[in-house]
Amino acid sequence: MESEEKSLPQGLEAIERINSQINEAIRKAENAEIVKDLEGRVEDWKGHKLEHFGELLLHGQFSVIKGDTKGEVEREVIMALHRRLAFMC
């Protein structure tokens, strides 16, 4: 009985470690899809190579309202933070 009690915390640690690895793999796969989508959305990368930006760390999308002489225009803006670069488009 005593050895079973010692095994439980070790089993729980193993489960948590595996869960963490699964979550990280899912995050990387999702980020790879986001980078692929970004690559297609931007028309002119000005000679820059997306793979040189490093790993995608964070991303988000938000609305910006820009006013001019014709009125207000709402635009969707994508923000991406890579290991070596942050950009908005």
Steps between C-alpha positions, in 0.01 A plus 500: 500500500782737588674462161170577325475827693851594385414408141198730483694830509749363246214393274337841534829672411535279192144581390558874549828482306335315211206744502741792484684345205171438318388861558835629369474284189146628436615861549785453251269341243245783538775762470631333184152531347480866606839574342387328180185716499703817563733412215204492262337818633797733458542597135852643509755381753756750361757224452474376860464130564240403757707205618775744608267664755533207738231316688157661529454578869173695513239620254169681500246682289316820582300777334632849439281793402674750277341834426566702186318751281269224372396393848598223732624168369534191717784263416610171641863500613709191564786522746770235521791474739777275378825424680690758287225733377162648583271632230147615427317474173 
